Amino acid sequence: MVKHIVMWKFRDFAEGKSKKENIEYVKLRLEKLADIIKEIKFIEVGANINADAGYDAILYSEFESPEDLEFYQNHPEHKKISEYVGKVREGRVVGDYIV
């Protein structure tokens, strides 16, 4: 099992939306990918409730294998939302591990 975690720092305002609106938009778009990409075993996105953490939103997802994670990352629907996130974020950190 591969665990995939991403944390983003969002811009205060980008693409015509506030930080809060962009976090919600990204959350909805990413979580809907579970209906499209069967390789996603679990996915959730949430706004960080720790105001001092430095990152505004967190994605947690699970995949059966590194190949499934790679398939997800290269899927055209994931690429669309990833491109959007690139426009509305200031920073990002990613961690993947196998259990």
N, C-alpha and C positions, 0 to 999 in steps of 0.2 A: 504494500500500500504506500502510495506517495502522498505526502501532505504538502500543499502549496499555499504559502502565506505571502500576501502582498500588503504593504501599508503605503498610503499616499498622503502627502501634504497638498491640499487643494488651494488654488488661488482664491482670494476673497471674492472676485467677480471675473467670470470668463464665459465666452460663448453666449452672452446675453442672460446668464443665470448667476445667482448668488452661490456662495460656497455650499450652503445648506441644500439648495435646489440641485446643484451638480452632484452632490453626494447621493441624494435620493435617486436622481436620474441614472447614475452609474450603477447603484445598487439594483434597481429594477432591471436594467438591461443585462447586467451580468448574471443575476439569478435566473432570468428567463432562458439563458443559454442551456440550462439543465434540460429543458424541453426539446432542445435542438441537437445537442451534442451528447450522444449516449455514453461517451467515455467519462463524463462527469458523474462521479458516484455521489458527491455531496458538494454543495456550494452555498456560502452565505456571505453577505457583505453587511457591515454595520458601521455607523458613525462612532468614533471613539468617544467614550464618556469621560476619559481622563484628559482634561483640558491642558495639562502640563506635559503631555507626552510628545508633542511635536508633530504627530501624524494625525490626520483628521478622520481617516476611514481605513478599515481593515477588511481584506478578503481572506477567507479560509475555504480551501477546497481539497477534495480527495480524489485520487485516481488509482486505478489498479496497478499501473506500471509507469515508468518514465516515458515509454512510447505513447501511452494514452495522454499524459500531460503534454507531450510535444504535439500530438494531434490537436488537442484543444487549443494550444497556443497558436497554431498555424491555421486553424479553421477560419474561413472568411468572416463568419459572424463575430468571432472573438476579435479578429483584426479590426473590424469596424468600431467596436466599442473601445478597443485599445487605442486606436487613433484619436478618438474623442478624448479619452482620459489624458493622452499626451498634451492636449490643448488646454486642459483645465487644471492640471497639477503643477506644483512647483518641485516636488520631490517624490521619490519612491524608493522603497527597499523591498527586496524579495528574498524569501527563504524557502527551500525545498528540502525535504528529508524523507527517508524511507523507513517504515516501521514493519 
